Amino acid sequence: MPPEALVIGSGFSSLSSACYLAKAGFSVTMLEKNHQPGGRARQLRDQGFTFDIGPTWYWMPDVFENFFADFGHRVSDFYQLSRLDPSYRIYFDQYKYEDIPASKEELYRLFEKYQPGSTSLLKSFLKQAGMTYNLAVKEMAFKPGYSLFEFVTPQTMTNAHLFVQSLRRLVRSKFKHPYLISLLEFPVLFLGAKPGDTPAFYSFMNHADLEMGTWYPDGGMYSVVEGMLKLASDLGVTIHTDIAVGGLEVSDANVRNVITSSGNYAPDVVVSGADYQHTESLLPIEYRNYSEKYWSKRTFAPSALLFFIGLNKKLTTVLHHTLFFDSSFDNHAEAIYDHPSWPEQPLFYINVPSVTDPTVAPIGNECMTILIPIAPGIEDTAEIREKYFLDTIRRFEYLTGEKIIEHIVIKHSYCVNDFTKDYNAYKGNAYGLANTLFQTGYFRPGIRNKKVKNLFYTGQLTVPGGGVPPAIISGKIVAGEIIKKINIDEYAA
Ligand SMILES: Cc1cc2nc3c(=O)[nH]c(=O)nc-3n(C[C@H](O)[C@H](O)[C@H](O)COP(=O)(O)OP(=O)(O)OC[C@H]3O[C@@H](n4cnc5c(N)ncnc54)[C@H](O)[C@@H]3O)c2cc1C
């Protein structure tokens, strides 16, 4: 009999680890508490409108391609991708916006418009960003994070200054115009930390943005989930939804009994892609890697207030991705990280995939998601959501000159309380832990339980970090460590 692996959750990290374990010969069962698999990347459908509830930016296409290649496939076997051009739009003020082009020549022209002579600065910045991408995403991201020495290589030592200097300082040492600074500091927001707290090494996110581009999987990001579900199922993974794991019983330093809302399981190995702190709460206290105090001292990435809106008109002033950077980022960041509270005039992001994809909204309609990053754990009430909804719609109308309020035909909101309820997310975080220097690599919560030999953790709270590509890599790392540890042949004998 093959060894049995039980995977908790069905987000990208769980799906990824399940696929690698099944390929290696494990008998894999996934248990997901929600009705729909996909974790934070679930989908909402209502009256002909289709929304991605979580991720909407498809960056680092090489990570997805490499994942499917590990199973003898190509991305195109599961979904069709197209590169967006322009990649996205940024509003800086009323009617004042710039489109970020896919073409490098056009990008240079954009930089020259705001900072004459900046092409050479941009070229050298992007050259360095390409180097850090190769080092970070192709090499370091795949380390299990057991030891600091995994990350001490001749190349990282040569670039040690990029871990000490912040991205903010690096960008501002070269670029002076506030629009260019916003454009170059924006990508690290995906890492959940302030540019001032993010090492310059993370400029690889600029490489991902400006060199590799923004892509769109037809049908939305949920097509990626469906592709991975299909692959998992083809590999023999059994996927059960509507089953929550409620406890992990330990004896002889191993999880021997997994208690669920629908019976018990006794696997040989357990991988949890559920939020780390929640997984630990399923264990008796003496077997947890980290205390409540540890979690309370971590810097969590933001939570988010989201609105999913159907409009009975087509929009003319936005692209597939539009960022609204018309107010102070520093003030907004302070309300997220320094004094957790509702921000006064937050930056926001709008996703309108129906600009590109006619299948996600009825003809002549538009489906629109509004995302406002907020501090995790802050008060979440219907009144607060409505206030921010009206404020944001007003700001949208003012900045773009386009009326939408009377065209809203459906509306859903999603915030801190939903993240907590749906995903067991600590303080209702959306993106896991921030990738600050001391929450990177070896310093992140570990993938192994130190006292329970057959319990492993994957996902955005452990290595390498938050975001869809890192979650997929995380699943590969953890499966690799389990495959090294468990001798499949012994089970076959
Ligand atoms: C609003 C939002 C926007 C984002 N935008 C982007 C983006 O544009 N691009 C990008 O790359 N990334 C983005 N991200 C981040 C990305 O979505 C996540 O990093 C990634 O999906 C996390 O995957 P995961 O496997 O680590 O965790 P999750 O997707 O959270 O999966 C964990 C799963 O475990 C399940 N679970 C929890 N407890 C239990 C239990 N007791 N029993 C059974 N199951 C349980 C949960 O229901 C969930 O399905 C976004 C995230 C959010 C929330």
The ligand as a Gaussian input file, in Angstrom:
#p B3LYP/6-31G(d) Opt

LIG

0 1
 C       -8.066000      39.769000      -2.011000
 C       -6.795000      39.080000      -2.396000
 C       -6.133000      39.490000      -3.537000
 C       -4.950000      38.844000      -3.908000
 N       -4.344000      39.234000      -5.074000
 C       -3.302000      38.502000      -5.547000
 C       -2.851000      38.700000      -6.875000
 O       -3.408000      39.517000      -7.612000
 N       -1.816000      37.931000      -7.323000
 C       -1.218000      36.984000      -6.522000
 O       -0.271000      36.316000      -6.975000
 N       -1.652000      36.771000      -5.248000
 C       -2.694000      37.478000      -4.767000
 N       -3.215000      37.220000      -3.531000
 C       -2.538000      36.249000      -2.663000
 C       -2.877000      34.808000      -3.051000
 O       -4.222000      34.693000      -3.352000
 C       -2.521000      33.903000      -1.887000
 O       -1.169000      34.114000      -1.500000
 C       -2.692000      32.426000      -2.199000
 O       -3.887000      32.181000      -2.888000
 C       -2.622000      31.664000      -0.889000
 O       -2.701000      30.301000      -1.109000
 P       -2.524000      29.302000       0.117000
 O       -2.582000      27.943000      -0.430000
 O       -1.324000      29.682000       0.894000
 O       -3.749000      29.590000       1.121000
 P       -5.322000      29.647000       0.933000
 O       -5.691000      29.968000      -0.452000
 O       -5.853000      30.529000       1.981000
 O       -5.786000      28.159000       1.218000
 C       -5.972000      27.665000       2.524000
 C       -7.182000      26.757000       2.500000
 O       -7.282000      26.059000       3.733000
 C       -8.665000      25.941000       4.040000
 N       -8.823000      25.657000       5.470000
 C       -8.586000      26.495000       6.518000
 N       -8.829000      25.864000       7.674000
 C       -9.237000      24.611000       7.352000
 C       -9.638000      23.484000       8.122000
 N       -9.655000      23.512000       9.455000
 N      -10.014000      22.355000       7.464000
 C      -10.002000      22.288000       6.111000
 N       -9.624000      23.333000       5.339000
 C       -9.236000      24.476000       5.956000
 C       -9.223000      27.285000       3.641000
 O      -10.620000      27.239000       3.489000
 C       -8.483000      27.517000       2.318000
 O       -9.198000      26.954000       1.253000
 C       -4.410000      37.809000      -3.121000
 C       -5.074000      37.407000      -1.964000
 C       -6.264000      38.025000      -1.605000
 C       -6.991000      37.542000      -0.400000

